[in-house]
Amino acid sequence: MPDPYRDQPAPRRRPLSFGRLVLRAVLWCLLVLAAAANMVASLSGMSTLVRLAFGMTGVACVVLLVIDSIRARRHR
């Protein structure tokens, strides 16, 4: 039964492309690996530069995931 209070049809969502799905999967995997490596580096007492490299990799992954999410919302 149609909604009498809705005067416009619901917007259709475009399915995610294969490339975007692969990008998200790679970024999530890299984020988890960077966080685990950063934890191991911190617990084992590695140098600060190594920990910073893992931390910056994690931050870059988070930023890229947020950018991808914002772009996906705009294209819906």
mmCIF file of the N, C-alpha and C atoms, coordinates in Angstrom:
data_MODEL
# 
_entry.id   MODEL 
# 
loop_
_atom_site.group_PDB 
_atom_site.id 
_atom_site.type_symbol 
_atom_site.label_atom_id 
_atom_site.label_alt_id 
_atom_site.label_comp_id 
_atom_site.label_asym_id 
_atom_site.label_entity_id 
_atom_site.label_seq_id 
_atom_site.pdbx_PDB_ins_code 
_atom_site.Cartn_x 
_atom_site.Cartn_y 
_atom_site.Cartn_z 
_atom_site.occupancy 
_atom_site.B_iso_or_equiv 
_atom_site.pdbx_formal_charge 
_atom_site.auth_seq_id 
_atom_site.auth_comp_id 
_atom_site.auth_asym_id 
_atom_site.auth_atom_id 
_atom_site.pdbx_PDB_model_num 
ATOM 1   N N  . MET A 1 1  ? 0.847  -1.173 0.000  1.00 0.00 ? 1  MET A N  1 
ATOM 2   C CA . MET A 1 1  ? 0.000  0.000  0.000  1.00 0.00 ? 1  MET A CA 1 
ATOM 3   C C  . MET A 1 1  ? 0.896  1.241  0.000  1.00 0.00 ? 1  MET A C  1 
ATOM 4   N N  . PRO A 1 2  ? 0.624  2.175  -0.881 1.00 0.00 ? 2  PRO A N  1 
ATOM 5   C CA . PRO A 1 2  ? 1.469  3.369  -0.954 1.00 0.00 ? 2  PRO A CA 1 
ATOM 6   C C  . PRO A 1 2  ? 1.257  4.260  0.272  1.00 0.00 ? 2  PRO A C  1 
ATOM 7   N N  . ASP A 1 3  ? 2.296  4.985  0.605  1.00 0.00 ? 3  ASP A N  1 
ATOM 8   C CA . ASP A 1 3  ? 2.255  5.895  1.740  1.00 0.00 ? 3  ASP A CA 1 
ATOM 9   C C  . ASP A 1 3  ? 1.559  7.187  1.309  1.00 0.00 ? 3  ASP A C  1 
ATOM 10  N N  . PRO A 1 4  ? 0.422  7.530  1.909  1.00 0.00 ? 4  PRO A N  1 
ATOM 11  C CA . PRO A 1 4  ? -0.302 8.737  1.464  1.00 0.00 ? 4  PRO A CA 1 
ATOM 12  C C  . PRO A 1 4  ? 0.420  10.029 1.840  1.00 0.00 ? 4  PRO A C  1 
ATOM 13  N N  . TYR A 1 5  ? 1.358  9.968  2.749  1.00 0.00 ? 5  TYR A N  1 
ATOM 14  C CA . TYR A 1 5  ? 2.056  11.176 3.182  1.00 0.00 ? 5  TYR A CA 1 
ATOM 15  C C  . TYR A 1 5  ? 3.342  11.439 2.414  1.00 0.00 ? 5  TYR A C  1 
ATOM 16  N N  . ARG A 1 6  ? 3.703  10.509 1.573  1.00 0.00 ? 6  ARG A N  1 
ATOM 17  C CA . ARG A 1 6  ? 4.926  10.666 0.788  1.00 0.00 ? 6  ARG A CA 1 
ATOM 18  C C  . ARG A 1 6  ? 4.538  11.089 -0.624 1.00 0.00 ? 6  ARG A C  1 
ATOM 19  N N  . ASP A 1 7  ? 5.030  12.243 -1.051 1.00 0.00 ? 7  ASP A N  1 
ATOM 20  C CA . ASP A 1 7  ? 4.686  12.728 -2.378 1.00 0.00 ? 7  ASP A CA 1 
ATOM 21  C C  . ASP A 1 7  ? 5.754  12.426 -3.415 1.00 0.00 ? 7  ASP A C  1 
ATOM 22  N N  . GLN A 1 8  ? 6.895  11.906 -2.968 1.00 0.00 ? 8  GLN A N  1 
ATOM 23  C CA . GLN A 1 8  ? 7.965  11.574 -3.896 1.00 0.00 ? 8  GLN A CA 1 
ATOM 24  C C  . GLN A 1 8  ? 8.371  10.119 -3.681 1.00 0.00 ? 8  GLN A C  1 
ATOM 25  N N  . PRO A 1 9  ? 8.785  9.474  -4.758 1.00 0.00 ? 9  PRO A N  1 
ATOM 26  C CA . PRO A 1 9  ? 9.249  8.096  -4.576 1.00 0.00 ? 9  PRO A CA 1 
ATOM 27  C C  . PRO A 1 9  ? 10.556 8.063  -3.779 1.00 0.00 ? 9  PRO A C  1 
ATOM 28  N N  . ALA A 1 10 ? 10.779 6.950  -3.122 1.00 0.00 ? 10 ALA A N  1 
ATOM 29  C CA . ALA A 1 10 ? 12.003 6.791  -2.337 1.00 0.00 ? 10 ALA A CA 1 
ATOM 30  C C  . ALA A 1 10 ? 13.213 6.794  -3.270 1.00 0.00 ? 10 ALA A C  1 
ATOM 31  N N  . PRO A 1 11 ? 14.299 7.445  -2.865 1.00 0.00 ? 11 PRO A N  1 
ATOM 32  C CA . PRO A 1 11 ? 15.485 7.458  -3.731 1.00 0.00 ? 11 PRO A CA 1 
ATOM 33  C C  . PRO A 1 11 ? 16.084 6.062  -3.849 1.00 0.00 ? 11 PRO A C  1 
ATOM 34  N N  . ARG A 1 12 ? 16.545 5.763  -5.030 1.00 0.00 ? 12 ARG A N  1 
ATOM 35  C CA . ARG A 1 12 ? 17.172 4.467  -5.261 1.00 0.00 ? 12 ARG A CA 1 
ATOM 36  C C  . ARG A 1 12 ? 18.654 4.557  -4.956 1.00 0.00 ? 12 ARG A C  1 
ATOM 37  N N  . ARG A 1 13 ? 19.152 3.516  -4.311 1.00 0.00 ? 13 ARG A N  1 
ATOM 38  C CA . ARG A 1 13 ? 20.570 3.468  -4.005 1.00 0.00 ? 13 ARG A CA 1 
ATOM 39  C C  . ARG A 1 13 ? 21.288 2.684  -5.080 1.00 0.00 ? 13 ARG A C  1 
ATOM 40  N N  . ARG A 1 14 ? 22.421 3.236  -5.500 1.00 0.00 ? 14 ARG A N  1 
ATOM 41  C CA . ARG A 1 14 ? 23.236 2.517  -6.472 1.00 0.00 ? 14 ARG A CA 1 
ATOM 42  C C  . ARG A 1 14 ? 24.071 1.490  -5.737 1.00 0.00 ? 14 ARG A C  1 
ATOM 43  N N  . PRO A 1 15 ? 24.196 0.312  -6.304 1.00 0.00 ? 15 PRO A N  1 
ATOM 44  C CA . PRO A 1 15 ? 25.046 -0.688 -5.649 1.00 0.00 ? 15 PRO A CA 1 
ATOM 45  C C  . PRO A 1 15 ? 26.515 -0.281 -5.737 1.00 0.00 ? 15 PRO A C  1 
ATOM 46  N N  . LEU A 1 16 ? 27.279 -0.718 -4.743 1.00 0.00 ? 16 LEU A N  1 
ATOM 47  C CA . LEU A 1 16 ? 28.702 -0.402 -4.738 1.00 0.00 ? 16 LEU A CA 1 
ATOM 48  C C  . LEU A 1 16 ? 29.406 -1.156 -5.860 1.00 0.00 ? 16 LEU A C  1 
ATOM 49  N N  . SER A 1 17 ? 30.343 -0.487 -6.488 1.00 0.00 ? 17 SER A N  1 
ATOM 50  C CA . SER A 1 17 ? 31.113 -1.131 -7.545 1.00 0.00 ? 17 SER A CA 1 
ATOM 51  C C  . SER A 1 17 ? 32.108 -2.106 -6.927 1.00 0.00 ? 17 SER A C  1 
ATOM 52  N N  . PHE A 1 18 ? 32.581 -3.019 -7.736 1.00 0.00 ? 18 PHE A N  1 
ATOM 53  C CA . PHE A 1 18 ? 33.533 -4.021 -7.254 1.00 0.00 ? 18 PHE A CA 1 
ATOM 54  C C  . PHE A 1 18 ? 34.817 -3.357 -6.784 1.00 0.00 ? 18 PHE A C  1 
ATOM 55  N N  . GLY A 1 19 ? 35.269 -2.337 -7.496 1.00 0.00 ? 19 GLY A N  1 
ATOM 56  C CA . GLY A 1 19 ? 36.487 -1.634 -7.114 1.00 0.00 ? 19 GLY A CA 1 
ATOM 57  C C  . GLY A 1 19 ? 36.375 -0.958 -5.763 1.00 0.00 ? 19 GLY A C  1 
ATOM 58  N N  . ARG A 1 20 ? 35.217 -0.363 -5.495 1.00 0.00 ? 20 ARG A N  1 
ATOM 59  C CA . ARG A 1 20 ? 35.018 0.299  -4.209 1.00 0.00 ? 20 ARG A CA 1 
ATOM 60  C C  . ARG A 1 20 ? 34.959 -0.719 -3.079 1.00 0.00 ? 20 ARG A C  1 
ATOM 61  N N  . LEU A 1 21 ? 34.339 -1.868 -3.325 1.00 0.00 ? 21 LEU A N  1 
ATOM 62  C CA . LEU A 1 21 ? 34.301 -2.918 -2.306 1.00 0.00 ? 21 LEU A CA 1 
ATOM 63  C C  . LEU A 1 21 ? 35.700 -3.437 -1.991 1.00 0.00 ? 21 LEU A C  1 
ATOM 64  N N  . VAL A 1 22 ? 36.508 -3.615 -3.027 1.00 0.00 ? 22 VAL A N  1 
ATOM 65  C CA . VAL A 1 22 ? 37.880 -4.078 -2.823 1.00 0.00 ? 22 VAL A CA 1 
ATOM 66  C C  . VAL A 1 22 ? 38.678 -3.027 -2.056 1.00 0.00 ? 22 VAL A C  1 
ATOM 67  N N  . LEU A 1 23 ? 38.503 -1.762 -2.408 1.00 0.00 ? 23 LEU A N  1 
ATOM 68  C CA . LEU A 1 23 ? 39.207 -0.680 -1.721 1.00 0.00 ? 23 LEU A CA 1 
ATOM 69  C C  . LEU A 1 23 ? 38.856 -0.664 -0.241 1.00 0.00 ? 23 LEU A C  1 
ATOM 70  N N  . ARG A 1 24 ? 37.577 -0.772 0.078  1.00 0.00 ? 24 ARG A N  1 
ATOM 71  C CA . ARG A 1 24 ? 37.166 -0.772 1.482  1.00 0.00 ? 24 ARG A CA 1 
ATOM 72  C C  . ARG A 1 24 ? 37.739 -1.967 2.232  1.00 0.00 ? 24 ARG A C  1 
ATOM 73  N N  . ALA A 1 25 ? 37.697 -3.134 1.604  1.00 0.00 ? 25 ALA A N  1 
ATOM 74  C CA . ALA A 1 25 ? 38.225 -4.332 2.260  1.00 0.00 ? 25 ALA A CA 1 
ATOM 75  C C  . ALA A 1 25 ? 39.727 -4.199 2.523  1.00 0.00 ? 25 ALA A C  1 
ATOM 76  N N  . VAL A 1 26 ? 40.454 -3.676 1.549  1.00 0.00 ? 26 VAL A N  1 
ATOM 77  C CA . VAL A 1 26 ? 41.903 -3.503 1.715  1.00 0.00 ? 26 VAL A CA 1 
ATOM 78  C C  . VAL A 1 26 ? 42.202 -2.483 2.807  1.00 0.00 ? 26 VAL A C  1 
ATOM 79  N N  . LEU A 1 27 ? 41.453 -1.385 2.827  1.00 0.00 ? 27 LEU A N  1 
ATOM 80  C CA . LEU A 1 27 ? 41.689 -0.365 3.849  1.00 0.00 ? 27 LEU A CA 1 
ATOM 81  C C  . LEU A 1 27 ? 41.375 -0.888 5.245  1.00 0.00 ? 27 LEU A C  1 
ATOM 82  N N  . TRP A 1 28 ? 40.298 -1.645 5.398  1.00 0.00 ? 28 TRP A N  1 
ATOM 83  C CA . TRP A 1 28 ? 39.972 -2.215 6.704  1.00 0.00 ? 28 TRP A CA 1 
ATOM 84  C C  . TRP A 1 28 ? 41.038 -3.209 7.154  1.00 0.00 ? 28 TRP A C  1 
ATOM 85  N N  . CYS A 1 29 ? 41.484 -4.063 6.248  1.00 0.00 ? 29 CYS A N  1 
ATOM 86  C CA . CYS A 1 29 ? 42.536 -5.034 6.594  1.00 0.00 ? 29 CYS A CA 1 
ATOM 87  C C  . CYS A 1 29 ? 43.822 -4.322 6.977  1.00 0.00 ? 29 CYS A C  1 
ATOM 88  N N  . LEU A 1 30 ? 44.187 -3.301 6.219  1.00 0.00 ? 30 LEU A N  1 
ATOM 89  C CA . LEU A 1 30 ? 45.401 -2.547 6.518  1.00 0.00 ? 30 LEU A CA 1 
ATOM 90  C C  . LEU A 1 30 ? 45.283 -1.814 7.853  1.00 0.00 ? 30 LEU A C  1 
ATOM 91  N N  . LEU A 1 31 ? 44.100 -1.316 8.157  1.00 0.00 ? 31 LEU A N  1 
ATOM 92  C CA . LEU A 1 31 ? 43.883 -0.639 9.432  1.00 0.00 ? 31 LEU A CA 1 
ATOM 93  C C  . LEU A 1 31 ? 44.053 -1.607 10.599 1.00 0.00 ? 31 LEU A C  1 
ATOM 94  N N  . VAL A 1 32 ? 43.479 -2.791 10.487 1.00 0.00 ? 32 VAL A N  1 
ATOM 95  C CA . VAL A 1 32 ? 43.605 -3.788 11.557 1.00 0.00 ? 32 VAL A CA 1 
ATOM 96  C C  . VAL A 1 32 ? 45.066 -4.219 11.712 1.00 0.00 ? 32 VAL A C  1 
ATOM 97  N N  . LEU A 1 33 ? 45.740 -4.445 10.592 1.00 0.00 ? 33 LEU A N  1 
ATOM 98  C CA . LEU A 1 33 ? 47.150 -4.839 10.660 1.00 0.00 ? 33 LEU A CA 1 
ATOM 99  C C  . LEU A 1 33 ? 48.020 -3.741 11.261 1.00 0.00 ? 33 LEU A C  1 
ATOM 100 N N  . ALA A 1 34 ? 47.755 -2.497 10.898 1.00 0.00 ? 34 ALA A N  1 
ATOM 101 C CA . ALA A 1 34 ? 48.544 -1.385 11.439 1.00 0.00 ? 34 ALA A CA 1 
ATOM 102 C C  . ALA A 1 34 ? 48.310 -1.239 12.937 1.00 0.00 ? 34 ALA A C  1 
ATOM 103 N N  . ALA A 1 35 ? 47.068 -1.418 13.373 1.00 0.00 ? 35 ALA A N  1 
ATOM 104 C CA . ALA A 1 35 ? 46.780 -1.316 14.807 1.00 0.00 ? 35 ALA A CA 1 
ATOM 105 C C  . ALA A 1 35 ? 47.454 -2.449 15.575 1.00 0.00 ? 35 ALA A C  1 
ATOM 106 N N  . ALA A 1 36 ? 47.400 -3.660 15.032 1.00 0.00 ? 36 ALA A N  1 
ATOM 107 C CA . ALA A 1 36 ? 48.046 -4.791 15.706 1.00 0.00 ? 36 ALA A CA 1 
ATOM 108 C C  . ALA A 1 36 ? 49.565 -4.612 15.735 1.00 0.00 ? 36 ALA A C  1 
ATOM 109 N N  . ALA A 1 37 ? 50.134 -4.174 14.636 1.00 0.00 ? 37 ALA A N  1 
ATOM 110 C CA . ALA A 1 37 ? 51.575 -3.962 14.586 1.00 0.00 ? 37 ALA A CA 1 
ATOM 111 C C  . ALA A 1 37 ? 51.997 -2.845 15.537 1.00 0.00 ? 37 ALA A C  1 
ATOM 112 N N  . ASN A 1 38 ? 51.184 -1.816 15.648 1.00 0.00 ? 38 ASN A N  1 
ATOM 113 C CA . ASN A 1 38 ? 51.487 -0.720 16.560 1.00 0.00 ? 38 ASN A CA 1 
ATOM 114 C C  . ASN A 1 38 ? 51.438 -1.214 18.005 1.00 0.00 ? 38 ASN A C  1 
ATOM 115 N N  . MET A 1 39 ? 50.481 -2.071 18.313 1.00 0.00 ? 39 MET A N  1 
ATOM 116 C CA . MET A 1 39 ? 50.388 -2.613 19.666 1.00 0.00 ? 39 MET A CA 1 
ATOM 117 C C  . MET A 1 39 ? 51.599 -3.491 19.988 1.00 0.00 ? 39 MET A C  1 
ATOM 118 N N  . VAL A 1 40 ? 51.997 -4.339 19.042 1.00 0.00 ? 40 VAL A N  1 
ATOM 119 C CA . VAL A 1 40 ? 53.161 -5.200 19.251 1.00 0.00 ? 40 VAL A CA 1 
ATOM 120 C C  . VAL A 1 40 ? 54.427 -4.354 19.396 1.00 0.00 ? 40 VAL A C  1 
ATOM 121 N N  . ALA A 1 41 ? 54.535 -3.330 18.564 1.00 0.00 ? 41 ALA A N  1 
ATOM 122 C CA . ALA A 1 41 ? 55.714 -2.459 18.636 1.00 0.00 ? 41 ALA A CA 1 
ATOM 123 C C  . ALA A 1 41 ? 55.769 -1.716 19.969 1.00 0.00 ? 41 ALA A C  1 
ATOM 124 N N  . SER A 1 42 ? 54.621 -1.308 20.459 1.00 0.00 ? 42 SER A N  1 
ATOM 125 C CA . SER A 1 42 ? 54.594 -0.600 21.740 1.00 0.00 ? 42 SER A CA 1 
ATOM 126 C C  . SER A 1 42 ? 54.947 -1.531 22.892 1.00 0.00 ? 42 SER A C  1 
ATOM 127 N N  . LEU A 1 43 ? 54.413 -2.739 22.863 1.00 0.00 ? 43 LEU A N  1 
ATOM 128 C CA . LEU A 1 43 ? 54.667 -3.678 23.960 1.00 0.00 ? 43 LEU A CA 1 
ATOM 129 C C  . LEU A 1 43 ? 56.085 -4.230 23.953 1.00 0.00 ? 43 LEU A C  1 
ATOM 130 N N  . SER A 1 44 ? 56.684 -4.308 22.774 1.00 0.00 ? 44 SER A N  1 
ATOM 131 C CA . SER A 1 44 ? 58.037 -4.860 22.704 1.00 0.00 ? 44 SER A CA 1 
ATOM 132 C C  . SER A 1 44 ? 59.120 -3.794 22.837 1.00 0.00 ? 44 SER A C  1 
ATOM 133 N N  . GLY A 1 45 ? 58.726 -2.552 22.895 1.00 0.00 ? 45 GLY A N  1 
ATOM 134 C CA . GLY A 1 45 ? 59.695 -1.484 23.106 1.00 0.00 ? 45 GLY A CA 1 
ATOM 135 C C  . GLY A 1 45 ? 60.476 -1.089 21.871 1.00 0.00 ? 45 GLY A C  1 
ATOM 136 N N  . MET A 1 46 ? 59.880 -1.212 20.715 1.00 0.00 ? 46 MET A N  1 
ATOM 137 C CA . MET A 1 46 ? 60.567 -0.790 19.485 1.00 0.00 ? 46 MET A CA 1 
ATOM 138 C C  . MET A 1 46 ? 60.722 0.728  19.475 1.00 0.00 ? 46 MET A C  1 
ATOM 139 N N  . SER A 1 47 ? 61.468 1.216  18.517 1.00 0.00 ? 47 SER A N  1 
ATOM 140 C CA . SER A 1 47 ? 61.745 2.649  18.470 1.00 0.00 ? 47 SER A CA 1 
ATOM 141 C C  . SER A 1 47 ? 60.472 3.445  18.170 1.00 0.00 ? 47 SER A C  1 
ATOM 142 N N  . THR A 1 48 ? 60.544 4.698  18.514 1.00 0.00 ? 48 THR A N  1 
ATOM 143 C CA . THR A 1 48 ? 59.400 5.592  18.322 1.00 0.00 ? 48 THR A CA 1 
ATOM 144 C C  . THR A 1 48 ? 59.071 5.763  16.845 1.00 0.00 ? 48 THR A C  1 
ATOM 145 N N  . LEU A 1 49 ? 60.056 5.771  15.988 1.00 0.00 ? 49 LEU A N  1 
ATOM 146 C CA . LEU A 1 49 ? 59.802 5.941  14.552 1.00 0.00 ? 49 LEU A CA 1 
ATOM 147 C C  . LEU A 1 49 ? 58.983 4.784  13.988 1.00 0.00 ? 49 LEU A C  1 
ATOM 148 N N  . VAL A 1 50 ? 59.246 3.579  14.449 1.00 0.00 ? 50 VAL A N  1 
ATOM 149 C CA . VAL A 1 50 ? 58.481 2.418  13.987 1.00 0.00 ? 50 VAL A CA 1 
ATOM 150 C C  . VAL A 1 50 ? 57.033 2.547  14.444 1.00 0.00 ? 50 VAL A C  1 
ATOM 151 N N  . ARG A 1 51 ? 56.834 2.918  15.697 1.00 0.00 ? 51 ARG A N  1 
ATOM 152 C CA . ARG A 1 51 ? 55.476 3.076  16.212 1.00 0.00 ? 51 ARG A CA 1 
ATOM 153 C C  . ARG A 1 51 ? 54.742 4.205  15.509 1.00 0.00 ? 51 ARG A C  1 
ATOM 154 N N  . LEU A 1 52 ? 55.448 5.291  15.215 1.00 0.00 ? 52 LEU A N  1 
ATOM 155 C CA . LEU A 1 52 ? 54.829 6.400  14.480 1.00 0.00 ? 52 LEU A CA 1 
ATOM 156 C C  . LEU A 1 52 ? 54.438 5.983  13.065 1.00 0.00 ? 52 LEU A C  1 
ATOM 157 N N  . ALA A 1 53 ? 55.262 5.186  12.436 1.00 0.00 ? 53 ALA A N  1 
ATOM 158 C CA . ALA A 1 53 ? 54.942 4.729  11.073 1.00 0.00 ? 53 ALA A CA 1 
ATOM 159 C C  . ALA A 1 53 ? 53.671 3.888  11.074 1.00 0.00 ? 53 ALA A C  1 
ATOM 160 N N  . PHE A 1 54 ? 53.556 2.978  12.035 1.00 0.00 ? 54 PHE A N  1 
ATOM 161 C CA . PHE A 1 54 ? 52.338 2.171  12.115 1.00 0.00 ? 54 PHE A CA 1 
ATOM 162 C C  . PHE A 1 54 ? 51.134 3.027  12.479 1.00 0.00 ? 54 PHE A C  1 
ATOM 163 N N  . GLY A 1 55 ? 51.326 3.966  13.371 1.00 0.00 ? 55 GLY A N  1 
ATOM 164 C CA . GLY A 1 55 ? 50.235 4.852  13.768 1.00 0.00 ? 55 GLY A CA 1 
ATOM 165 C C  . GLY A 1 55 ? 49.760 5.733  12.632 1.00 0.00 ? 55 GLY A C  1 
ATOM 166 N N  . MET A 1 56 ? 50.702 6.271  11.871 1.00 0.00 ? 56 MET A N  1 
ATOM 167 C CA . MET A 1 56 ? 50.312 7.118  10.734 1.00 0.00 ? 56 MET A CA 1 
ATOM 168 C C  . MET A 1 56 ? 49.633 6.308  9.637  1.00 0.00 ? 56 MET A C  1 
ATOM 169 N N  . THR A 1 57 ? 50.054 5.063  9.473  1.00 0.00 ? 57 THR A N  1 
ATOM 170 C CA . THR A 1 57 ? 49.369 4.186  8.511  1.00 0.00 ? 57 THR A CA 1 
ATOM 171 C C  . THR A 1 57 ? 47.925 3.975  8.931  1.00 0.00 ? 57 THR A C  1 
ATOM 172 N N  . GLY A 1 58 ? 47.707 3.750  10.207 1.00 0.00 ? 58 GLY A N  1 
ATOM 173 C CA . GLY A 1 58 ? 46.347 3.583  10.713 1.00 0.00 ? 58 GLY A CA 1 
ATOM 174 C C  . GLY A 1 58 ? 45.508 4.834  10.539 1.00 0.00 ? 58 GLY A C  1 
ATOM 175 N N  . VAL A 1 59 ? 46.096 5.979  10.844 1.00 0.00 ? 59 VAL A N  1 
ATOM 176 C CA . VAL A 1 59 ? 45.374 7.248  10.681 1.00 0.00 ? 59 VAL A CA 1 
ATOM 177 C C  . VAL A 1 59 ? 45.031 7.489  9.211  1.00 0.00 ? 59 VAL A C  1 
ATOM 178 N N  . ALA A 1 60 ? 45.956 7.191  8.317  1.00 0.00 ? 60 ALA A N  1 
ATOM 179 C CA . ALA A 1 60 ? 45.693 7.365  6.884  1.00 0.00 ? 60 ALA A CA 1 
ATOM 180 C C  . ALA A 1 60 ? 44.547 6.457  6.428  1.00 0.00 ? 60 ALA A C  1 
ATOM 181 N N  . CYS A 1 61 ? 44.510 5.239  6.928  1.00 0.00 ? 61 CYS A N  1 
ATOM 182 C CA . CYS A 1 61 ? 43.428 4.319  6.568  1.00 0.00 ? 61 CYS A CA 1 
ATOM 183 C C  . CYS A 1 61 ? 42.082 4.845  7.059  1.00 0.00 ? 61 CYS A C  1 
ATOM 184 N N  . VAL A 1 62 ? 42.051 5.359  8.282  1.00 0.00 ? 62 VAL A N  1 
ATOM 185 C CA . VAL A 1 62 ? 40.802 5.913  8.817  1.00 0.00 ? 62 VAL A CA 1 
ATOM 186 C C  . VAL A 1 62 ? 40.346 7.102  7.980  1.00 0.00 ? 62 VAL A C  1 
ATOM 187 N N  . VAL A 1 63 ? 41.263 7.983  7.635  1.00 0.00 ? 63 VAL A N  1 
ATOM 188 C CA . VAL A 1 63 ? 40.912 9.161  6.826  1.00 0.00 ? 63 VAL A CA 1 
ATOM 189 C C  . VAL A 1 63 ? 40.376 8.728  5.461  1.00 0.00 ? 63 VAL A C  1 
ATOM 190 N N  . LEU A 1 64 ? 41.030 7.763  4.831  1.00 0.00 ? 64 LEU A N  1 
ATOM 191 C CA . LEU A 1 64 ? 40.568 7.300  3.523  1.00 0.00 ? 64 LEU A CA 1 
ATOM 192 C C  . LEU A 1 64 ? 39.216 6.595  3.614  1.00 0.00 ? 64 LEU A C  1 
ATOM 193 N N  . LEU A 1 65 ? 38.957 5.871  4.676  1.00 0.00 ? 65 LEU A N  1 
ATOM 194 C CA . LEU A 1 65 ? 37.649 5.239  4.863  1.00 0.00 ? 65 LEU A CA 1 
ATOM 195 C C  . LEU A 1 65 ? 36.551 6.283  5.068  1.00 0.00 ? 65 LEU A C  1 
ATOM 196 N N  . VAL A 1 66 ? 36.853 7.337  5.806  1.00 0.00 ? 66 VAL A N  1 
ATOM 197 C CA . VAL A 1 66 ? 35.870 8.407  6.008  1.00 0.00 ? 66 VAL A CA 1 
ATOM 198 C C  . VAL A 1 66 ? 35.591 9.125  4.696  1.00 0.00 ? 66 VAL A C  1 
ATOM 199 N N  . ILE A 1 67 ? 36.626 9.413  3.930  1.00 0.00 ? 67 ILE A N  1 
ATOM 200 C CA . ILE A 1 67 ? 36.440 10.072 2.629  1.00 0.00 ? 67 ILE A CA 1 
ATOM 201 C C  . ILE A 1 67 ? 35.603 9.194  1.705  1.00 0.00 ? 67 ILE A C  1 
ATOM 202 N N  . ASP A 1 68 ? 35.880 7.898  1.683  1.00 0.00 ? 68 ASP A N  1 
ATOM 203 C CA . ASP A 1 68 ? 35.111 6.985  0.845  1.00 0.00 ? 68 ASP A CA 1 
ATOM 204 C C  . ASP A 1 68 ? 33.652 6.931  1.278  1.00 0.00 ? 68 ASP A C  1 
ATOM 205 N N  . SER A 1 69 ? 33.419 6.956  2.581  1.00 0.00 ? 69 SER A N  1 
ATOM 206 C CA . SER A 1 69 ? 32.051 6.934  3.086  1.00 0.00 ? 69 SER A CA 1 
ATOM 207 C C  . SER A 1 69 ? 31.289 8.205  2.710  1.00 0.00 ? 69 SER A C  1 
ATOM 208 N N  . ILE A 1 70 ? 31.964 9.333  2.802  1.00 0.00 ? 70 ILE A N  1 
ATOM 209 C CA . ILE A 1 70 ? 31.317 10.602 2.434  1.00 0.00 ? 70 ILE A CA 1 
ATOM 210 C C  . ILE A 1 70 ? 31.008 10.628 0.938  1.00 0.00 ? 70 ILE A C  1 
ATOM 211 N N  . ARG A 1 71 ? 31.930 10.177 0.132  1.00 0.00 ? 71 ARG A N  1 
ATOM 212 C CA . ARG A 1 71 ? 31.681 10.123 -1.322 1.00 0.00 ? 71 ARG A CA 1 
ATOM 213 C C  . ARG A 1 71 ? 30.542 9.190  -1.658 1.00 0.00 ? 71 ARG A C  1 
ATOM 214 N N  . ALA A 1 72 ? 30.453 8.066  -0.955 1.00 0.00 ? 72 ALA A N  1 
ATOM 215 C CA . ALA A 1 72 ? 29.378 7.106  -1.218 1.00 0.00 ? 72 ALA A CA 1 
ATOM 216 C C  . ALA A 1 72 ? 28.025 7.711  -0.849 1.00 0.00 ? 72 ALA A C  1 
ATOM 217 N N  . ARG A 1 73 ? 27.971 8.498  0.211  1.00 0.00 ? 73 ARG A N  1 
ATOM 218 C CA . ARG A 1 73 ? 26.714 9.132  0.594  1.00 0.00 ? 73 ARG A CA 1 
ATOM 219 C C  . ARG A 1 73 ? 26.271 10.177 -0.417 1.00 0.00 ? 73 ARG A C  1 
ATOM 220 N N  . ARG A 1 74 ? 27.220 10.900 -0.977 1.00 0.00 ? 74 ARG A N  1 
ATOM 221 C CA . ARG A 1 74 ? 26.868 11.944 -1.958 1.00 0.00 ? 74 ARG A CA 1 
ATOM 222 C C  . ARG A 1 74 ? 26.363 11.361 -3.269 1.00 0.00 ? 74 ARG A C  1 
ATOM 223 N N  . HIS A 1 75 ? 26.808 10.155 -3.608 1.00 0.00 ? 75 HIS A N  1 
ATOM 224 C CA . HIS A 1 75 ? 26.430 9.570  -4.887 1.00 0.00 ? 75 HIS A CA 1 
ATOM 225 C C  . HIS A 1 75 ? 25.183 8.714  -4.812 1.00 0.00 ? 75 HIS A C  1 
ATOM 226 N N  . ARG A 1 76 ? 24.555 8.651  -3.667 1.00 0.00 ? 76 ARG A N  1 
ATOM 227 C CA . ARG A 1 76 ? 23.324 7.849  -3.535 1.00 0.00 ? 76 ARG A CA 1 
ATOM 228 C C  . ARG A 1 76 ? 22.159 8.553  -4.142 1.00 0.00 ? 76 ARG A C  1 
# 
